[in-house]
Amino acid sequence: MTDLARGQNTTIDDGTLTVSVSGVSQGTIDLMAFQLGHDLRVRSDADFVFFNQPTSPEGAVRLVAADRITIDLRAVPAGIEQLSIAVALDDSVAGSLAHTGHLGVVVEQPTGMRVTARALGLTTERAAVLLEVYRRQGTWKARNVSAGWDTGLAALVTHHGVDVSDHPTPAPVASVPPAPAPAAPHQRAPMHAPAVAAAPAPTVPPAVSPISFEKVRVTLSKDSATKTARIDLRKNQGDPNWVLTVGLEWDGRGAHYDPYGRVIRYGTGDLDVYFFCRDEVTNKYVVISGEPRHRGTLEKWPFIHHYGDSKGPGNGNRAAVEQVRVLPTENGELLVNVYQSVDNGIGAIDTFGRPRVAIRYGRAAPGGLPGEDADEILVYVGNGQDSYWATIAHIDVQDGILTVDGETRYSHPGSERMPGLDTTGSWVREPQGGPVGRSKKANRGIGLTKYTGRCPTPTGKY
């Protein structure tokens, strides 16, 4: 049996499987599934399987009981990249999913494979995706997601591209009503599959998209079906007490863990993080670090303040944290570049105890950093390479939406040149004339040859 922690995945057998919800009483939650294309949205509302629409169009996904869904992976259409298994609290139930008990899912296959995924980290959410079943290079995998929305079912379904009306569309006069669909267990009528209706009159699209108040809890890794995540920064509605931080965390070089994921021991070694900021108007760049005279300020562009270097892993088996506070602007892009300094010798960056970038956004807690209920995007380093540099996250803000590209990109093996951005905002492995990493020990704690400059043109020249 495999027990998946939050964000963890495992390979599953090709064939049929049963997904059951555990830890909740009958009638407490509604179970549902979404068949998602490459854009991680339903192709049409028919790809939404729930109590009033218990079977997907081709029959691959079926709601067979109030707490159980069956999936025939061999029958899933080729255009479907991911199946999201989700739950929502019944309207009659107060509180949140965190109060339902030991919520989780159990995945079982006729081959004897059994996977459990407990819902971890939920607080105020009333609807959540518990499990993803997705394709990865011809293989099916399952991942524990445990992320949701405070606003409940409506936010969950619209996030996946479903247009669900509050009331059924009236049938045309004198038409013959269609035969009712087979009722699934726990059938009710607060929600209806969309009916075919006349196309509405053309309207002018809004200039600005609606604000999303969904709580974001996303983990991106080399096995993630998508490497992109977003946070709507406008949800603060002008409250100045909301804070955005971006940081690097790691558990220690060559860290060893107990069965519960706690660090047992680790070796020596340090990682440095450099925040490469590009001005989209002038194409100038500045590098912010924890080194003296290069920590930035919230008073002028790029409106970033570094809290200082972390020297190795955190004390008491806690993760090291090296982070900045950011006042996001519309004309700046940010690269999170991680450097295994020449002082540590070449090797795989991802041997430094699960290095990850943490982007958090929420109301400030005591101490000034985002509180426990903050939005959170975690980006883990990808495959190990013999490279000194890795860009773990590329962050941009447009129209109030923060977008994170979590595809890990490496410098050339053995190269000390720091990756950067060109004048179009594209990642550049070795910018001509850009910063070069060097020994801090030999240079009075200053790890780069330069910290400002102009981004190169796409041809690699200034």
ZADO-288386 format. One record per atom (N, C-alpha, C): residue in one letter; x, z, y. Coordinates in steps of 0.001 Angstrom, whole numbers, plus 500000, padded with zeros to 6 digits. Each point is the difference from the previous one (the first is absolute). Last residue first. Layout:
AXZY...
//
This chain:
Y524225473338542857Y499398500605501190Y499685498935501042K499965499164494534K500898500073501141K499269500625501182G498023498957495660G501035500994499767G500982500120501139T495843497344499503T501163499330499416T501149500960499739P495829501337502152P499827499752498568P501163499273499338T501199502957504226T499011498950499801T499857499771498502P501581504905501619P500445498602499864P498831499041499949C500079504784502752C499717499470498667C500443498541499932R502415503639503138R498890499058500054R499796499401498623G502034505086501489G500359498590499993G498760499143500155T502185505464498776T499117499170500795T500461498549499924Y502310503538497781Y498635500497499878Y498998499219500852K505290499787497212K499233499788501224K498556500403499757T503355500782496690T500901499457501009T499294499761501328L498601503949496362L499890498564500241L500985499563501074G499453504675498477G500025499185498784G499889498507500189I501868504919502261I499256498816500444I500116498941498917G502272504374500018G498580500123499721G499158498816500412R504875500210500447R499400501112500740R498476500034499865N503009497003497509N499588499556501332N499168501046500729A501736500182495373A501128499436500733A499663499645501437K496723501790496997K501118500948499987K501155499507500854K496197497276499196K499776501009501024K501176500968500097S500095494763498288S500154501397499602S499731500932501177R497565495220499994R501387500445499849R500019501484499663G496649495073500883G500170501386499595G501461500351499792V497830496294503453V500687500105498714V500169501481499681P496719496520503499P500706501241499657P500618499949498607G499322495213502214G499205501214500001G500805501234499612G501207495100500232G500346500860501118G499214501286500075Q497759496559497037Q501307499690500565Q500261500885501215P496809501455495834P499968499398501333P501406499780500550E497989500548495044E501261500288500687E499982499352501382R495964500069497346R500884500806499148R501280500420500713V495055499125502128V501272499289499874V500970500896499232W494234499361501139W501120500811499520W501236499129499811S496118498840503672S500304499873498567S501242500807499643G497918499198504477G499569501190499281G500235499939498511T501290496813503545T498627499786499520T499454501220499282T504511499777501686T499095499916501148T498562499688499610D502994502548496362D500317498921500933D498933499930501083L501853504444497083L498926499042500215L500483498885500923G502955503265496358G499275500081501262G498851499018500037P504263502761496673P498930499018500184P499281500209501330M505196501370499214M498653500556499954M498967498888500164R505179499904497877R499169499554501116R498572500511499834E503813500490496881E499701501139500868E499115499599501185S500849498048494626S500016499727501434S499612501249500780G500090499496495059G501311500222500598G500062499786501493P496014497682497561P500845501018499354P501363500076500671H495879498411502947H500858499423498985H500844501108499361S495480501768501907S501117499243500541S500789499375498858Y494670501159499416Y501368500509499942Y500979499097500731R494352501579499764R500937498886500111R501413500552500146T494490501501498556T501386500394500201T500905498769499983E494708500570501432E500865499256499078E501454500385500279G495763501473502319G500806500879499168G500849499291498957D497274499530505003D500463499130498920D500991500812499175V495912501490503568V501256500296499333V500250498963498908T496886500735504853T500159499341498711T501391500275499455L496120501869503923L501373500094499507L500067499402498600I496523499272504357I500128500153498552I501484500019499622G498140499208504506G499735501371499588G500111500259498519D501001495724502069D498594500333500256D499629501382499472Q504481498979498208Q499288498962500726Q498535500415500127V505280501772498171V498701500409500538V499420498840500793D503950501009495755D499593499297501214D498619500508500416I504566500774496272I498791500541500613I499707499261501296H502928500040495044H499926499228501248H498645500334500608A503438502379495965A498712499768500646A500195499213501290I503604500882496930I498907500498499170I498644499714500635T505290498057499918T498873500135500929T498786500377499164A505454500742498967A498668499599499526A499018500180501146W505852499848498858W498828500088500868W498726499606499262Y504354500022497888Y500098501158500873Y498705500232500784S500453497746494971S499979499670501421S500067501278500806D499385498451494979D501294500453500501D500133499589501459Q495216501124497591Q500965498922500193Q501318500621500445G494633501352497818G501341500347500426G500887498774500113N494538499955500722N501018499972498962N501379500298500577G496378501650503279G499797499125498848G501133500075498997V498025503930503514V501028498969499852V499733499195498734Y495837502364502475Y501146500335499155Y500958498821499903V496006501984503494V500621498767499522V501264500375499238L495050502268502067L501308500237499395L500520498686499439I496124501873503758I500471498852499226I501397500345499507E495439502781502294E501352499984499438E500238498714499220D496574503168503766D500200498772499238D501442499966499511A498190504876500936A500420498770500655A499915498798499055D499129504976499509D498913499033499850D500354498643500601E502939503870500210E499811499637498599E498911498955499793G502440500044504832G499550501021499064G499755499460498608P503667498267503914P498660499779499445P499632501046498956L503454501678503642L499966498865499087L498591499811499432G501466503654503041G499955498707500654G499949498786499113G499930505132499593G501310499389499814G500051498578500543P495413501858498319P501016500853500624P501395499467499679A496745496123499676A499887501355499475A500978500892500776A497482495085501345A501199500826499883A499651501388499480R497239495475498780R500064501042501024R501212500887499752G500625495215497997G498887500938500032G500152500992501130Y502912496276496665Y499282499913501276Y498809500940499960R504971498167497224R498870500928500085R499408499964501404I503703497590496197I499356499756501290I498760500880500040A504814499702496961A498694500624500180A499508499729501414V503786498021496062V499629500089501402V498589500570500072R503831500748495965R498754499389500441R499852500169501511P503402500929495165P499912499807501459P498730499259500371R501780502356495563R498718499471500474R499945499840501523G504292501428497932G498845500884499845G498747499512500671F504189497427499892F500046501180500857F498699500800499927T501092495692497918T500445501133499186T500065501285500818D498865495530501737D498880500737499410D500427501041498969I503128497081502256I499402500923500960I498899500821499352A504374497965497496A498583499709500195A499380501040500923G505215498938500628G499157500331498854G498559499670500310I505386500818502436I498910499079499715I499246500421498744G502478503544503416G500318499011498967G498800499148499654N500502503594503442N499401500356498712N500358499029498885D501375499468504610D500528501301499579D499467500420498637V498465496104502319V501261499770499277V500615501312499536S494679499924500703S501238499894500766S501218499752499117Q494882498743499585Q500857500828499165Q501408499842500548Y495090499189502479Y501410499659499823Y500670501001499074V494866497805501872V500671501112499336V501407499560499612N495808498519503678N501173499585499231N500722501217499446V495169498287502299V500599501233499494V501110499589499047L497512497396504387L500535499944498643L500550501374499635L496277497948503884L500909501037499515L500410499714498563E497765497663504989E500033500022498541E501088500973499555G496812499025504834G501184500423499264G499823499941498502N496807499396503852N501064499015500139N501267500389499244E495786502580500469E499614498689499475E501155498999500027T500444505505499308T499683499034501049T499712498649499361P500422505758498633P499918498577499659P499603499136501189L502740504571499373L498835499661500814L499808498496499845V502638503690496619V499838498691500628V498755500008500883R503975503334497241R498643499935500533R499907498724500830V503389500969495660V499799499816501427V498524500176500322Q503669501757495740Q498853499266500510Q500012499895501518E502051501877494950E500626499505501224E498998499061500647V500282503850495757V499145499241500908V500818499630501232A500412501825494387A500583499870501328A499075499150500861A498023502896495868A500562498712500394A500647500097501379R499824504302496784R499095499201500806R500686498691500388N501885503830497474N499437498877499240N498935499230500772G502707503528501966G498934500496499148G499280498920499238N502436498115504189N500256501280499325N498818500394499128G501153494742501073G499496501219500615G500321501250499187P503281495606499860P498615500362499662P499599501336500619G503854497380502609G499718500167498583G498564500435499774K500967500223504615K501257499955499261K499733500264498525S497131497967504348S499904500918498865S501260499838499184D499120498926505547D500412499660498634D499635501093499003G497082499290504601G501338500380499567G500253499705498536Y496050498926502900Y500123501459499903Y501359500456499485H498183495548503019H500522500389498693H500236501506499984H496629496495502953H500923501140500051H500379500400498581I497715495565503092I500291500633498712I500964501156500233F498317496127502918F499104501151499910F500091500668498625P502829496238501744P498831499712499141P499092501193499735W500833499605504457W500032499151498802W501289500258499216K498488504107502891K500218498578500287K500108499231498689E499005504737500115E499741499687501400E500195498531500332L500839502600495821L498611499569500107L499646499559501421T504994499704497502T499135500870500792T498591499428500006G505309499695497133G498837499435500671G499188501033500760R504305500208497346R498760500537499433R498751499513500711H505157499544500456H499234498859499496H498634500425499458R503585502944501713R499862498956501028R499200498782499524P501720503084496057P500011500345501430P499973498754500882E497809499553495173E501339500251500529E499948500322501496G496438498621496782G500142501431500227G501341500367500595S497527495187500978S500504500745498841S500059501474500342I498343494573501763I499839501444500166I500480500688498730V500718494979502666V500003500718498730V499952501496500291V498411495156502667V500723501252500088V499857500692498653Y499294494661502443Y499776501028498988Y500806501250500349K497606495123502396K501102500953499901K499680501008498903N497091496404501600N500798499775498785N501280500834499976T496093499823503225T501368499660500421T500899499608498830V495378501058499171V499984499254501263V501402499522500367E499040502792496163E499459498664499776E499977499146501266D503279504050498234D499066499766501086D499519498560499878R502007503386496035R500065498713500694R498941499927501084C502909503860496807C498817499734500802C500187498701500769F501935503161495564F500302498809500781F498725499583500733F502024504597497616F498740499381500393F500307498860500984Y502742502788495822Y500095499438501346Y498712499237500297V502246503943496325V498908499094500347V500159499585501452D503180502048495571D499741499933501432D498869499015500248L501827503312495635L499493498733500485L499801500096501513D503287502722496082D499084500006501122D499538498571500272G502657503664496080G499783498668500567G498906500046501038T501287503008495228T500320499867501413T499761498578500467G497086502063495874G501408499911500351G500198499890501498Y495972502608496986Y500375498724500583Y501472500057500368R495550502698497034R501331499988500598R500268498605500560I495580501417498800I500758501032499299I501402500115500587V494939498225501958V501433499752499885V500679501180499312R494829498486499054R500800500806500909R501487499758499751G496064498144497543G500503499235501128G500818500788500990Y498056501341495637Y499017500059501075Y500481499276501262P502678500548495930P498785499237499659P498937499975501096D504974500592501727D499331500616498866D498716499224499708Y504633497877502272Y498684500576500215Y499493500689498737H504764498058502913H499376500204498691H498727500817500210A503400496609503328A499155501174499768A499437500009498586G503384497157502731G499976500250498561G499139501186499622R500734500164504951R500602498943499192R500026500390498517G496158501735503410G501379500299499659G500572498977499037D495539499929502139D500113501271499271D501432500401499669W497403497144504311W500604499795498685W500330501357499392E497506497079504587E500070501190499163E500720499644498707L499048498024505424L500558499788498676L500072501339499282G496492498270504205G501192500683499531G500454499575498624V496330499768504638V500570499139498964V501298500645499542T495096501400502979T501398500194499611T500377499014498898L495943501276504044L500484499044499000L501468500282499722V495356502824502175V501441499760499937V500299498995498891W495810502337503481W500329499270498779W501458499560500058N497605502250503603N500605500892499018N500299499319498667P497718498155504013P501463499981500092P500693500877498966D495193497151500071D500475501387499866D501526500005500011G497018496023500087G500600500490501225G500505501431499947Q498050497734496179Q499036499897501109Q500518500671501268N501786499318495257N500172501228500787N499070500051501203K500381496210496999K499075501033499548K500181501318500755R502635495833500298R498976500234501013R499046501123499618L503621498069497297L500459501032500923L498932500364501035D500007498013494855D499369499717501282D500337501137500959I502791498082495587I499351501165500589I499412499572501343R501999497496495014R499666500047501424R499365501343500373A503331496923496014A499000501045500261A499798500104501510T502581496758495704T499560500178501380T498961501115500091K502083497765496071K501044500785500656K499626500315501455T497296498969494963T500223499555501370T501041500910500626A499212500676495548A499478498631500041A500134499408501395S503409503765498050S498715499865500682S499564498542500040D504215501954498242D498954499603499065D498639499814500661K503961501513502325K500342498683499454K498933499500499035S498160503357503581S501228500018499214S500264498601499478L496532503352503425L500517498669499706L501310500131499242T495345503097501361T501362500014499486T500388498581499621V496035502714503311V500483498839499262V501429500245499552R495506501995502710R500971500619499114R500486498908499053V496622500693504677V500950499152499284V500944500877499178K494712500196502229K501232500744499783K500921499172499115E496163498020503431E500339500315498618E501314500779499930F497452498017503809F500267501428499921F500343500424498571S500066495301503306S499877500524498647S500381501475499993I498010496402503950I500972501023499630I499722500475498581P498765494955501643P499510501378500039P501079500980499564S501548495407502312S499395500432498746S499503501432500113V500322496402504092V500770501074499381V499281500455498737A498228496459502472A501398499826500380A500887501026499313P495349498061497829P500474500981500979P501481499799500277P496908495812498646P500643501149499380P500499500979501053V495703496746500439V501384500058500455V500654501222499383T496001497296497533T500229500977501047T501464499970500390P495867496884497187P501397500263500357P500086501009501128A495851500214496670A500443499154501099A501428500342500361P498553500901494967P499665500477501340P500490499027501060A498414498677494935A501206500291500775A499614500465501390A496722500855495837A500390498916500891A501203500423500821A499630502348495318A499122499866501164A500494498849500856V500594502945494959V500305498757500700V499001499837501134A501431504930498284A499146498881499642A500401498782500799P502846504641498267P499537499145501098P499155498846499488A500134504750497549A500861498824500029A499459499055501053H499090505196500581H499490498805499356H501034498907500041M498848505806500572M500900498908500281M499520498785499223P497913504261499701P500442500060501382P500834498797500404A497392501344495624A499804498859500887A500458500203501433R501072501397494339R499277500470501177R499887498826500962Q501701501436494542Q499560498999500977Q499228500665501125H502488501579495805H500141500617501311H499582499025501097P501131497437495718P499719501430500066P500240500516501415A498761494968499924A501077500795499430A499585501463500003A496822495416499821A500386501207500708A501138500695499279P498641494598500315P500006501172499128P500519501217500749A497637496295502950A501230500102499209A499915501225499116P495568497209501654P500925501079500347P501213500000499093A497338495497501380A499921501064499000A500992501088500344P498094497070504021P500863499869498833P499794501155499043P496094497999503278P501088500977499974P500848499819498747V497335496191502716V499879500734498750V501144500991499922S497644498187504663S501037499699499018S499779500843498757A497411500085504205A499541499091498952A501097499627499012V501950502021504383V498574499999499680V499709498928498954P504902502245500128P499187499061500783P498541500041499533A502958504434499470A499889498692499361A499152499087500855P503087504113501968P498657499651499510P499992498614499375T504294503275499977T499469498911500808T498624499618499466P502066505057499533P499944498681499374P499430498963500952H502769504222501838H498668499719499491H500004498622499361D503964501773501808D499310501273499780D498628499797499373S504243496601499197S498953500331500963S499373501336499649V505074497767499154V498857500623499336V498987500421501043D504695497055499112D498967500087501031D498735500516499342V505632500203498811V498610499894499560V499067500157501188G505031500354499726G499413498714500354G498567499810499574H503100503931499718H500254499037498938H499291498665500245H499473503647503024H501451499833499879H500342498932498964T495530501419500495T500391499025501013T501502499775499992V498215503254497064V499608498650499600V500392498960501046L500983504646500847L500639499549498765L499658498541499706A497891502259503601A501388499636500312A500711499438498778A495621501632499410A499984498819500862A501411499533500324L499320504081497458L499778498755499280L500085498763500892G502199504392502134G499235499778498790G499856498568499549T502435502592503707T498666499516500349T499221499500498796D504599501557499800D499131501126500373D498562499549500198W503636497578496716W499424499927501332W499075501182500240G504549498874496403G498617499702500325G499639500117501458A503721500239495249A499930499846501452A498591499582500380S502615500372495450S499576501261500636S500015499907501522V501900497152495970V499972499777501444V499667501278500755N502201498236495034N499226501084500601N500075499855501517R500552495913496281R500656500875500965R499016501036500512A501118495904495841A499044500930500596A500760500948500918K500752494628497758K500454501364500251K498859500820500597W501333494934497180W499026500873500661W500577501402500145T502594494979499824T499711501253499294T498973500804500797G502042495793501467G499402499740498706G499638501219499197Q501922500397504398Q500849499089499236Q499492499838498566R497113503153502157R501364500000500530R500867499159499075R494417501649501258R500950499117499320R501368500114500659Y496121504063499831Y500457498795500686Y500988499204499151V496444504510500908V500483499246498844V500367498621500533E499128505215502296E500115498552500108E500518499443498678L497320504853501830L500894499257499104L499992498521500368L497623503351502592L500757500868499104L501057499237499224V497192499624504905V500494499199498885V500872500914499148A495916501866503246A501429499781499742A500202498992498883A496383503149503622A500123498836499121A501486499718499827R498765503661502557R498748499926499250R499963498774499090E504133503328502448E499432498698499655E498681500137499223T503360503364501805T498676499880500597T499290498698499629T504100501266497496T499619501157500809T498552499882500485L503960498066495986L498773499788500761L499618501281500738G503848499340496880G500189499902501441G498749499744500810L500031498577494865L500915500944500627L500063499770501500A497232498871495080A499900499750501435A500798501082500724R501189498287494926R499250500998500767R499973499608501476A500683497305495276A500423499957501403A499128500977500775T501556498225494560T499198500849500883T500576499919501411V500023496970495044V500628500316501276V499050500881500799R500971497764494700R499169500887500819R500779500396501247M499930496458495217M500584500354501283M499028500846500811G499085497896495700G500412501400499989G500642500432501306T497870495688498816T501345500093499410T500482501444499883P495855498672502204P499899500066498536P501349500117499297Q499464502000504974Q499940498679499391Q499937500127498486E499231503050505065E500221499943498559E499850498567499501V500443503523504684V500002498610499548V500345499984498512V498030503649503974V500668499851498712V499842498545499577V499739503080504971V499529498966499093V500830500023498725G498401503875504097G501029499091499505G499373498921499139L499073505247502656L499666498586499992L501173499155499504H498449505065499997H501235499357499553H499748498498499830G496913502689503390G500644500557498809G501282499266499677T497050499326503896T499241499683498791T500612500587498734H501446499950504846H499230501171499572H499261499765498679A502602496677502407A500936501068499660A499282501219499443L497699496181501765L500426499836498611L500969501093499560S496639501351503896S500897498869499770S500359499926498531G495459502139502883G501426500231499808G500785498724499777A494753500498498486A500753500343501208A501487500117499672V495804497074497672V501054500990499764V500766500231501292S496475496705499329S499400501332499942S501033501110499856D501071495259500007D499542500422501320D499445501419500012D503815498571496477D498579499729500192D499567500560501351L505108498594499231L499064501108499839L498570499525500211A503837496734498138A499473500492501273A499035501132499710V504340496743497545V498849500898499919V499570500366501412A503115495826497099A499763500934501095A498793500876499725I503851496003498210I498984500905499460I499825501128501006S502033494670500095S500039501340500573S498827500811499458L503094495403498620L498723500682499842L500157501412500557Q502792494913500634Q499936501463499918Q498564500462499815E501370495344500302E501318500612499882E499926501504499734I496896495179499359I499928501446500259I501364500613499736G498901495337499175G500140500274501422G499939501465500370A499352498277495499A501396499817500409A500214500341501469P496024502422497138P500347498673500519P501435499938500521V498377503243496009V500110500080501459V500435498636500531A499554501246495289A498906499247500630A500044500048501521R503076502357497123R500133498589499635R498925499136500646L500038504782500440L501037499375500813L500161498518499698D495860503418499687D500660499085499073D501023499210500808I497352504977500733I500649498814500567I500616499197498864T496152504363501233T500837499281499042T500523498723500665I498095505191501718I500089498555500210I500864499408498901R497139504994501353R500874499195499141R499877498507500300D497288503981501514D501387500451500129D500992499105499259A495249499213500117A500226500503501350A501447500394500229A499209496204496474A499405501329500153A500338500488501392V501245495677498750V499212500255498796V499366501380500002L502177495908503211L499676501419500144L499056500350498859R503712495847500204R498638500487499787R499921501506500237V503214495046500350V499905501393500437V498549500441499876A501130495612498667A501246500698499669A499931501486500323G496656496205500619G499823501038498994G501248500770499648E498977496462503437E500451499460498712E499923501034498880P498594501179504535P499401498702499661P500373499466498629S499983505297500571S500617498949500805S499499498640499526T497141504659499555T500886499080499283T500567498970500959P496722503543501197P500885500641499024P500980499077499285Q496909500908504361Q500593498721499594Q501062500326498951N497619503498501995N498961498985500140N500500498593499672F502931503833499751F498818500339499214F498872498987500124F504875498054500795F499499501347500287F498645500158499316V504326496263501223V499244500527498861V499595501437500305F501766495283502667F499805501435500165F499082500485498875D501063495388500835D501165500658499398D499957501518500151A496779496973501970A499776500085498559A501160500677499278D499964498890504713D499426501303499679D499688500161498513S503979496765501243S498632500070500492S499456501360499601R504503499370499549R499737498586500307R498592499833500570V502880504598500669V499134499325499040V499822498541500408R504539502426501335R498600500084500377R499177499265498950L504942500125500414L499494501350499701L498602500238500570D502704495861499803D499931500675501296D499451501416499875H500310497094496224H501370500207500474H500037500705501349G495560500959497345G500886498846499966G501364500328500559L496208503334497468L500638499597501248L500924498811499792Q495612503253497987Q500917498949499570Q500573499353501257F497826505115499161F500115498806500829F500981499034499343A496568504590498623A501228499232499847A499935498767500890M497600505436499131M499897498569500315M501351499333499816L496691504982499667L501189499286499535L499814498514500267D497941504860502152D499700498648499551D501320499316499658I498608505569499972I500683498859500608I499414498685499475T498068504245498761T500759500390501192T500578498797500727G497414500205495707G499256499787501225G500738500347501272Q501733502296495587Q499096498854500005Q499232499920501313S504754502454500138S498740500173499294S499123498764500155V505569500214499884V498844500109500904V498733500119499169G504581499288498205G500077501112500932G498865500122500986S501478495162497851S499998501353499448S499972501025501121V498962494364498718V500242501013501022V499898501373499359S501460495127497635S498994501058500127S500400500964501107V501019494780497725V500409500916501060V498869501003500196T501861496291495996T498908500799500545T500570500959501025L501541494891497681L500279501394500308L498753500650500561T502259495137497289T498907500777500586T500449501426500281G503651496127500057G498844500134499126G498910500769500696D505572500016500377D499057498934500317D498838500078499001D502959504383501428D499887498899499054D498989498963500497I502994503068503400I498914500182499033I499881498751499145T503832502802503482T499520498776499369T498895500330499008T501011503023504458T500459499796498632T499424498689499485N500943503289504950N499331498963499217N500574499949498597Q499467503444504856Q500737499584498805Q499197498964499218G498459502391504014G500907498910500298G500753499464498804R498174504802499428R499520499155501088R501056498956500357A500248501658495037A499966500687501279A499509499033501073L498978499762494568L500546499373501196L499882500924501203D500346500348494398D499324500629501123D500647499483501277T499564498435494460T500717499930501266T499159500622501097M500464500221494192M499159500000501195M500876500000501244
//
